[in-house]
Amino acid sequence: HTESAVEGKVSAENDLENLKASDPDLGDGNSGGQALEAVVRDSARLRVRPTLGILKEWLREGCDSLVVAASCDTLRLLDILLPYISPSGPIVVYSSTIETLAEVRIALVRSGCVARIQIHETFLQNHQVLQGRSHPKMNEHATAGYILSAIKLFSDHPPRE
């Protein structure tokens, strides 16, 4: 992991130098340059996969929200991560099937620790645009999946270590 962190830092430093070279206004002397350095540094941090220790530290600190878009066991994932979400934190779960979200909704209702549970169907429709007219492409599926949203109320059990 140390090797990938070093590669990420070197890559970020190269990105910063390339950006400064391409725009003279982004030099070291002004606040724009400092902001750019921070953005590039943050982007390098996000490119490096966090270690297990870092992930555990993030969870110990708690989270403001939870977004799940995984093809694994969503119920188990929510059971593990839900205690780490602070009260009034939004929860969003994406699934390509409504059955998965129906199971998640039932489990969340039974837990009693969330409110405003809603399931939304996302809609994606491609259109063919020709001069003077347009119409939806009729040979494509229009649905792009389903999203469950909820608000966390409280924790009924403390987070696991």
KAMO-V365781 format. One record per helix or strand of 3 or more residues. SS is the DSSP state (h for helix, s for strand). FROM is the first residue (numbers start at 1). LEN is the number of residues. If there is no record, write none. Layout:
# KAMO-V365781
ss:SS from:FROM len:LEN
ss:SS from:FROM len:LEN
This chain:
# KAMO-V365781
ss:h from:2 len:21
ss:h from:24 len:3
ss:h from:31 len:17
ss:h from:52 len:10
ss:s from:66 len:3
ss:h from:74 len:11
ss:s from:90 len:6
ss:h from:98 len:14
ss:s from:114 len:10
ss:s from:127 len:4
ss:s from:133 len:4
ss:s from:143 len:10
